[in-house]
Amino acid sequence: MKRTLGDLAEFVGGRVVGDASTEIVGCAPFEAAREGDITFVRGEKYLARLDETRASAVITPLETTSAGKSILCVKNPQLAFAQLLTLYYQKPYEPTGVHEGAAVSATARLGLDVSVGPCAVIGDRVVIGDRVDVRSGVYIGDDSSIGDDSVIHPNVSIYRGTTIGRRVILHSGVVVGSDGFGYVRDEDTHVKIPQTGGVTIEDDVEIGANSTIDRATMGQTVIKQGAKIDNLVQVAHNVVIGENAIVVAQVGIAGSTKVGRNVILAGQVGVADHIDIGDNVIVGAQAGVAKNIPPHQVVQGSPSMPQRDFLRSSVLIPRLPQIKRIVDDLARRIKALEEHVGNK
């Protein structure tokens, strides 16, 4: 698929410096790009190395005025590159209908241009919107609903009573609506608390492979609009994840925690139950969150603390053996002085 650099500039809302008639056939990383490709750079480090890439054109920040090759200047080079990846490599959706090997309840309602793959199971009273792509091996439990233009990848399990919005993407192995981990102790036994609530996933959410979203004990577990959840994430019962939050791989969020808007939980973060994390908080990798975090904070460590305090503490950790020797020596000297004074 060939397009000129001028065509691409119009598509992403940028301007060309150089030859607008340059033909672009694909996108590639900076080092791997070849003639006919377009790549992108974000900072001064790569701008100084433009002559090292073989790409025919480079997407650069707006303030770039000249280079050794044709450039496409935009406000956000990475965003423009993502848009071009969609243009060149993402195939338009083509509905395939319901496969003869799928099991669809007679009481289910399917919208227009739906695709249902082999071995998919769609339960009673399920409502599927228009242009929804349900791939092979998917299970959708009774009384669930899926909004328009959503994609449910192979082997996803959606338990009963789950509500999924529009343009949602669930990757392979996702489980939505399994029972929350709720038990009450009765002497030497654990009595299961019935998990009677549901899960609501709002529009434009994407959930990565093998992540799990538990149903609420009562009420709803909620993933709000635009949130993005990576692979291997555990979201417990009655958790609420705010709009446009980012939850990175191997995060675990315990029950009834509230995660605010635009929060970033980096890899392997653990969050205790009944915690409130305010809007625009960033929690660094492997942090353990055991108390509420006000909005607009950056925290790290386990237990989590303000990033500045964490960095100061981290500098001290390698010196702890030396500091301990100094403290022990001072303790011995103080004791000797006290004994000396006491003997006078």
HELIX and SHEET records of a PDB file:
HELIX    1   1 LEU A    5  VAL A   12  1                                   8    
HELIX    2   2 GLU A   44  LEU A   47  1                                   4    
HELIX    3   3 LEU A   50  GLU A   52  5                                   3    
HELIX    4   4 PRO A   77  TYR A   89  1                                  13    
HELIX    5   5 GLN A  307  LEU A  316  1                                  10    
HELIX    6   6 ILE A  317  ARG A  319  5                                   3    
HELIX    7   7 LEU A  320  GLY A  342  1                                  23    
SHEET    1   A 2 ARG A   3  THR A   4  0                                        
SHEET    2   A 2 GLU A  23  ILE A  24 -1                                        
SHEET    1   B 5 ARG A  15  VAL A  17  0                                        
SHEET    2   B 5 SER A  70  VAL A  74 -1                                        
SHEET    3   B 5 ALA A  57  PRO A  61  1                                        
SHEET    4   B 5 ASP A  37  PHE A  40  1                                        
SHEET    5   B 5 GLY A  26  CYS A  27  1                                        
SHEET    1   C12 GLY A  97  VAL A  98  0                                        
SHEET    2   C12 SER A 115  VAL A 116  1                                        
SHEET    3   C12 ASP A 133  VAL A 134  1                                        
SHEET    4   C12 VAL A 151  ILE A 152  1                                        
SHEET    5   C12 ILE A 169  LEU A 170  1                                        
SHEET    6   C12 GLU A 206  ILE A 207  1                                        
SHEET    7   C12 LYS A 228  ILE A 229  1                                        
SHEET    8   C12 ILE A 246  VAL A 247  1                                        
SHEET    9   C12 ILE A 264  LEU A 265  1                                        
SHEET   10   C12 ILE A 282  VAL A 283  1                                        
SHEET   11   C12 VAL A 298  GLN A 300  1                                        
SHEET   12   C12 MET A 305  PRO A 306 -1                                        
SHEET    1   D10 ALA A 103  VAL A 104  0                                        
SHEET    2   D10 VAL A 121  ILE A 122  1                                        
SHEET    3   D10 TYR A 139  ILE A 140  1                                        
SHEET    4   D10 SER A 157  ILE A 158  1                                        
SHEET    5   D10 VAL A 175  SER A 178  1                                        
SHEET    6   D10 THR A 212  ASP A 214  1                                        
SHEET    7   D10 GLN A 234  VAL A 235  1                                        
SHEET    8   D10 GLY A 252  ILE A 253  1                                        
SHEET    9   D10 GLY A 270  VAL A 271  1                                        
SHEET   10   D10 GLY A 288  VAL A 289  1                                        
SHEET    1   E 9 ARG A 109  LEU A 110  0                                        
SHEET    2   E 9 VAL A 127  ILE A 128  1                                        
SHEET    3   E 9 SER A 145  ILE A 146  1                                        
SHEET    4   E 9 THR A 163  ILE A 164  1                                        
SHEET    5   E 9 GLY A 198  ILE A 201  1                                        
SHEET    6   E 9 GLN A 220  ILE A 223  1                                        
SHEET    7   E 9 VAL A 240  ILE A 241  1                                        
SHEET    8   E 9 LYS A 258  VAL A 259  1                                        
SHEET    9   E 9 ASP A 276  ILE A 277  1                                        
SHEET    1   F 2 TYR A 183  ASP A 186  0                                        
SHEET    2   F 2 THR A 189  LYS A 192 -1                                        
END                                                                             
